[in-house]
Amino acid sequence: MLCAREAVLNGLRYGCGEGQAVRFQVACHADIGMLRVRVSDPGPGHAFDLSIHDDNGRELCDEHRGLMLIRALCGRLASLRNGAELIMDFFWKGEKQ
């Protein structure tokens, strides 16, 4: 829930203009024990490379801490359209599929 909240807030704050909306989808795949959350906004995204920052986030400005939280808490993360669309997978059975 925290990751979904951060992704939606990020999309609303940085990816939406006047009258635009964030798209939020959730799918549950109980057979493999996975919950998938997809959040997308109509914006262009931005080039932020999570891998170059310190894992504890000390180097980050406040605007980037949510992205680090998302990366740390989801089992698998896909970033599409330069970050304007995030697909977050959470697993409760076994290892990542």
N, C-alpha and C positions, 0 to 999 in steps of 0.2 A: 504494500500500500504506500509506503514511503517513497519508493522509486517512482511509482505511478504519479503520485502527487508532485514530485519534483519535475518530472517530465512534462506534465500538463502546465504547471506554473511557468516553466521555462518557455514552452511554446506560446503561451498567452502573452508573456512579457516581451519576448524577443522575436517571435515568429509571426505574430498577428498584427495587422493594421486595423484601422477603424472598420467595424462590421464584419471582421473575419473571425473564424472559429478554429479551435483545435479539434482534431478527430481523435477519439479515444475508443479503442476496441480491446476486448478481453476474450480470450478463448481458453477453455479448459480441456486438456487432453488427459482424462483420468486414466486411460489405459497405459500410458507411459509415465504418468505422474508429473505432468508439466502444465504450468499456467503461463500463457503468453499474453503479454500486454504490448499493444502497439499504439504509439502516440505520434501524430504527425500534425504539422502546421503548414500553412501555405507559404511561409517565408523561404528565403534563399539558403538558410542555414549559415554556418560559419566554420572556418577551418580551425578547429581546436583539437590538437593532438594530445589526448589523455596520456599516452604512453611516455611523453617527455617530462611529465611532472612527478615530483616526489610522491611516493605512496601515502605519506601522512598528510599531504595537502598543505603544508606550511607555506609553500611558494605561491599558492593560489589566491586570487582575489575572491571575494565572496560570491561573485557571479558564477564561478567555475566549481565551487565546492559541491553543488548539487550533482553535477556530472560525475565527479569522483565518487560520490555516494552511490549513484546508480551503478557505476562500474563495479564497485566493491560488493554490492549486495545481490546483484542478479547472477544467476548461473551462467547465462550467455547473453551477450549484448551485440546487436547489430545496429549500426548507424548508417542510414541511407540519406541520399540527397544532401550531403554535406552536413549531416546532423539534424536536418529538419524533420526527419522521421527516425524514431527509435523503436526497435523491437527488442523487448526484454523477456527472457525466458527464466522461469523459476521452477525448480524441480523439488519434488518431495519423495520420490521413489528412486533409490539408487543414484547412479552417476549421470552425468550429462549424456544425452542421446546424440 
